[in-house]
Amino acid sequence: MELLKQTFLAFAIASLMAWRGYKRKSLSSNGAMAAWLVGFCSIFCGMRGFLLLLFYLIGTKATKYKATLKAQLEDTEGSCRGPGQVLACSIIGILIQTIHFIYCGKERAIDFEESPLASSLACALIAHHATNLADTLSSELGILSKSHPILITSLRRVPRGTNGGISLTGLGCSVLGGSLIGFGAYLIDTLSGLDANPLTHVLFGILLGTTGSIIDSVLGATLQVTYFDEEKKVISSISAKENAKWIAGMDTLSNTQVNLVSVMITSAIGFYVGPLLFR
């Protein structure tokens, strides 16, 4: 009966999330199908799957915020996400939850003495979502900073929107994103009847979210190319012949691939450093 209830809850929430995203044009039709699949799997595996919903809701709001102004700073494909973008921000989390579901069963309180594997997987999941939201807020809100960012690898000033560019505003947004996921994880565990310490959860979210955002910036500055279209005065990832000025990075990874790699690294870090914070 409990499994049936969880299945119904996962189906209802995933359907609502996918339909809402499609109707509001934040998801393409294929993106909505991918969102439904990952939403269902995430919530079916446990209540911590609601962290994905938290990331989606806040991340979408941040993406839509002052979208017209941001479009004047960078040449993007718009805010409508396809399946690749959806999976890059969720597939590792689904894998973590699936491993937990198969080998550990029901979600448990983070306690490394009682359940070390389940606790490490829970920490990896929090790190995963903290990275996603920290990076999203840093990118979507940090670009609105009035000051030009500095490139994380060389510390030289670069145009707003440059991959790998960091600013105090962007770092502050990373901290905010990580703290929101940490607090969200605390609330979910508490409402699920699991012992949870709000301070530890929030600090862990901030630490791993900020770390993940920094890793994303380093990858973006080195392995993701950035051009500046001097005619349109916008940042672009595509060379526009004589109008394009190279700013930073190699044309090795796309933005979606950078997000995926940074999430993988930070999830692994969260898996191993969890015992250092949750004592």
For each residue, the residues with C-beta under 8 A, 3 or more apart:
1: 4 5
2: 5 6
3: 6 7
4: 1 7 8
5: 1 2 8 9
6: 2 3 9 10 43 44
7: 3 4 10 11 44
8: 4 5 11 12
9: 5 6 12 13 43
10: 6 7 13 14 39 40 41 42 43 44 49
11: 7 8 14 15 40
12: 8 9 15 16
13: 9 10 16 17 39 43 50 53
14: 10 11 17 18 35 36 37 39 40 43
15: 11 12 18 19 36
16: 12 13 19 20
17: 13 14 20 21 35 36 39 53 56
18: 14 15 21 22 27 32 33 35 36 39
19: 15 16 22 23 32
20: 16 17 23 24
21: 17 18 24 26 27 31 32 35 56 60 81
22: 18 19 25 27 28 29 31 32
23: 19 20
24: 20 21 60
25: 22 79 80
26: 21 60 63 64 79 80 81
27: 18 21 22 31 32 35 80 81 86
28: 22 31 32 80 81 82 83
29: 22 32 33
30: 33 34 82 83
31: 21 22 27 28 34 35 80 81 82 83 85 86
32: 18 19 21 22 27 28 29 35 36
33: 18 29 30 36 37 83
34: 30 31 37 38 82 83 86 87
35: 14 17 18 21 27 31 32 38 39 56 86
36: 14 15 17 18 32 33 39 40
37: 14 33 34 40 41
38: 34 35 41 42 52 86 87 90 91 93 94
39: 10 13 14 17 18 35 36 42 43 49 52 53
40: 10 11 14 36 37 43 44
41: 10 37 38 44 45 49 94 97 98
42: 10 38 39 45 49 52 90 93 94 97
43: 6 9 10 13 14 39 40 46 47 49 50 52 53
44: 6 7 10 40 41 49
45: 41 42 49 94 97 98 100 101
46: 43 49 97 100 101 106 107
47: 43 50 107 188 191 192
48: 51 97 107 122 125 185 188 189
49: 10 39 41 42 43 44 45 46 52 53 97
50: 13 43 47 53 54 184 188
51: 48 54 55 93 125 126 129 181 184 185 188
52: 38 39 42 43 49 55 56 90 93 129
53: 13 17 39 43 49 50 56 57
54: 50 51 57 58 129 133 180 181 184
55: 51 52 58 59 89 129 132 133 136 181
56: 17 21 35 52 53 59 60
57: 53 54 60 61
58: 54 55 61 62 133 136 137 177 180
59: 55 56 62 63 132 133 136 137 140
60: 21 24 26 56 57 63 64
61: 57 58 64 65
62: 58 59 65 136 137 140 141
63: 26 59 60 67 79 136 140
64: 26 60 61 67 79
65: 61 62 140 141
66: 69 70 144
67: 63 64 70 71 79
68: 71 72
69: 66 72 73 144
70: 66 67 73 74 76 140 143 144 161
71: 67 68 74 76
72: 68 69 234
73: 69 70 143 159 160 161 234 235
74: 70 71 143 160 161 234 235 236
75: 229 232 234 235 236 238
76: 70 71 79
77: 80
78:
79: 25 26 63 64 67 76
80: 25 26 27 28 31 77
81: 21 26 27 28 31 85 86
82: 28 30 31 34 85 86
83: 28 30 31 33 34 86 87
84: 87 88 256
85: 31 81 82 88 89 256 259
86: 27 31 34 35 38 81 82 83 89 90
87: 34 38 83 84 90 91
88: 84 85 91 256 257 259 260 263
89: 55 85 86 132 259 263
90: 38 42 52 86 87 93 94
91: 38 87 88 94 95 260
92: 95 96 128 260 263 264 267
93: 38 42 51 52 90 96 97 125 128 129 263 267
94: 38 41 42 45 90 91 97 98
95: 91 92 98 99
96: 92 93 99 100 121 124 125 128 267
97: 41 42 45 46 48 49 93 94 100 101 121 125
98: 41 45 94 95 101 102
99: 95 96 102 103 104 121
100: 45 46 96 97 103 104 107 118 121 122 125
101: 45 46 97 98 104 105
102: 98 99
103: 99 100 117
104: 99 100 101 108 115 117 118 121
105: 101
106: 46
107: 46 47 48 100 118 122 189 192 194
108: 104 111 114 115 118 119 122 194
109: 114 189 194 195 196
110: 119 122 123 189 196 274 278
111: 108 114 115 119 195 278
112: 115 116 119 120 274 275 278 279
113: 116
114: 108 109 111
115: 104 108 111 112 118 119
116: 112 113 119 120 275
117: 103 104 120 121
118: 100 104 107 108 115 121 122
119: 108 110 111 112 115 116 122 123 274 275 278
120: 112 116 117 123 124 271 272 274 275
121: 96 97 99 100 104 117 118 124 125 271
122: 48 100 107 108 110 118 119 125 126 274
123: 110 119 120 126 127 204 270 271 273 274 278
124: 96 120 121 127 128 267 268 270 271 274
125: 48 51 93 96 97 100 121 122 128 129 267 270
126: 51 122 123 129 130 181 182 185 201 204 205 208 270
127: 123 124 130 131 204 208 209 212 266 267 269 270 271
128: 92 93 96 124 125 131 132 263 266 267 270
129: 51 52 54 55 93 125 126 132 133 181 185
130: 126 127 133 134 177 178 181 182 204 205 206 208 209 212 266 270
131: 127 128 134 135 208 209 211 212 213 215 216 262 263 266 267
132: 55 59 89 128 129 135 136 212 259 263
133: 54 55 58 59 129 130 136 137 177 178 180 181 209
134: 130 131 137 138 173 174 175 176 177 178 181 209 210 212 213
135: 131 132 138 139 174 177 212 213 216 259 262
136: 55 58 59 62 63 132 133 139 140 177
137: 58 59 62 133 134 140 141 142 173 174 176 177
138: 134 135 141 142 170 171 173 174 177 213
139: 135 136 142 143 170
140: 59 62 63 65 70 136 137 143
141: 62 65 137 138 144 169 170 173
142: 137 138 139 145 149 166 167 169 170 171 173
143: 70 73 74 139 140 160 161 170
144: 66 69 70 141 169
145: 142 149 160 167 168 169 170
146:
147: 167 169
148: 157 158 159 160 165 167
149: 142 145 157 158 160 162 165 166 167 170
150: 154 155 156 157 158 165 166 167
151: 154 155 156 157 158 162 164 165 166 221 248
152: 155 164 165 166 214 217 218 221
153: 164 218 221 222 248
154: 150 151 248
155: 150 151 152
156: 150 151
157: 148 149 150 151
158: 148 149 150 151 162 164 165 226 247 248
159: 73 148 162 165 228 235 247
160: 73 74 143 145 148 149 165 235
161: 70 73 74 143 165 234 235
162: 149 151 158 159 165 226 228 235 247 248
163: 217 220 221 224 225 226 237 248 249 255 258
164: 151 152 153 158 217 218 219 220 221 222 224 226 248 249
165: 148 149 150 151 152 158 159 160 161 162 170 217 221
166: 142 149 150 151 152 170 171 214 217
167: 142 145 147 148 149 150 170 171
168: 145 171 172
169: 141 142 144 145 147 172 173
170: 138 139 141 142 143 145 149 165 166 167 173 174 213
171: 138 142 166 167 168 174 175 210 213
172: 168 169 175 176
173: 134 137 138 141 142 169 170 176 177
174: 134 135 137 138 170 171 177 178 209 210 213 214
175: 134 171 172 178 179 206 209 210
176: 134 137 172 173 179 180
177: 58 130 133 134 135 136 137 138 173 174 180 181 209 213
178: 130 133 134 174 175 181 182 205 206 207 208 209 210 213
179: 175 176 182 183 202 205 206 209
180: 54 58 133 176 177 183 184 205
181: 51 54 55 126 129 130 133 134 177 178 184 185 205 209
182: 126 130 178 179 185 186 201 202 203 204 205 206 209
183: 179 180 186 187 198 201 202 205
184: 50 51 54 180 181 187 188
185: 48 51 126 129 181 182 188 189 196 201 205
186: 182 183 189 190 196 197 198 201 202
187: 183 184 190 191
188: 47 48 50 51 184 185 191 192
189: 48 107 109 110 185 186 192 194 195 196 201
190: 186 187 193 194 196
191: 47 187 188
192: 47 107 188 189
193: 190
194: 107 108 109 189 190
195: 109 111 189
196: 109 110 185 186 189 190 201
197: 186 200 201 278
198: 183 186 201 202
199: 202 203
200: 197 203 204 277 278
201: 126 182 183 185 186 189 196 197 198 204 205
202: 179 182 183 186 198 199 205 206
203: 182 199 200 206 207 277
204: 123 126 127 130 182 200 201 207 208 270 274 277 278
205: 126 130 178 179 180 181 182 183 185 201 202 208 209
206: 130 175 178 179 182 202 203 209 210
207: 178 203 204 210 211 277
208: 126 127 130 131 178 204 205 211 212 266 269 270 273
209: 127 130 131 133 134 174 175 177 178 179 181 182 205 206 212 213
210: 134 171 174 175 178 206 207 213 214
211: 131 207 208 214 215 266 269
212: 127 130 131 132 134 135 208 209 215 216 262 263 265 266
213: 131 134 135 138 170 171 174 177 178 209 210 216 217 262
214: 152 166 174 210 211 217 218
215: 131 211 212 218 219 262 265 266
216: 131 135 212 213 219 220 258 259 262
217: 152 163 164 165 166 213 214 220 221
218: 152 153 164 214 215 221 222
219: 164 215 216 222 223 224 253 258 261 262
220: 163 164 216 217 223 224 226 249 255 258
221: 151 152 153 163 164 165 217 218 224 248 249
222: 153 164 218 219 248 249 250
223: 219 220 249 250 252 253 258
224: 163 164 219 220 221 237 249 250 251 252 253 254 255 258
225: 163 237 246 248 249 250 251 252
226: 158 162 163 164 220 235 236 237 246 247 248 249
227: 235 236 237 238 239 240 244 245 246 247
228: 159 162 233 234 235 236 244 245 247
229: 75 232 233 234 235 236 240 243 244 245
230: 233 243 244 245
231: 240 243
232: 75 229 240 243
233: 228 229 230
234: 72 73 74 75 161 228 229
235: 73 74 75 159 160 161 162 226 227 228 229 247
236: 74 75 226 227 228 229 239 240 244
237: 163 224 225 226 227 254 255
238: 75 227 244
239: 227 236 244 246
240: 227 229 231 232 236 243 244
241: 244
242:
243: 229 230 231 232 240
244: 227 228 229 230 236 238 239 240 241
245: 227 228 229 230
246: 225 226 227 239
247: 158 159 162 226 227 228 235
248: 151 153 154 158 162 163 164 221 222 225 226
249: 163 164 220 221 222 223 224 225 226 252
250: 222 223 224 225
251: 224 225
252: 223 224 225 249
253: 219 223 224 257 258 261
254: 224 237 257 258
255: 163 220 224 237 258 259
256: 84 85 88 259 260
257: 88 253 254 260 261
258: 163 216 219 220 223 224 253 254 255 261 262
259: 85 88 89 132 135 216 255 256 262 263
260: 88 91 92 256 257 263 264
261: 219 253 257 258 264 265
262: 131 135 212 213 215 216 219 258 259 265 266
263: 88 89 92 93 128 131 132 212 259 260 266 267
264: 92 260 261 267 268
265: 212 215 261 262 268 269
266: 127 128 130 131 208 211 212 215 262 263 269 270
267: 92 93 96 124 125 127 128 131 263 264 270 271
268: 124 264 265 271 272
269: 127 208 211 265 266 272 273
270: 123 124 125 126 127 128 130 204 208 266 267 273 274
271: 120 121 123 124 127 267 268 274
272: 120 268 269 275
273: 123 208 269 270 276 277
274: 110 112 119 120 122 123 124 204 270 271 277 278
275: 112 116 119 120 272 278 279
276: 273 279
277: 200 203 204 207 273 274
278: 110 111 112 119 123 197 200 204 274 275
279: 112 275 276
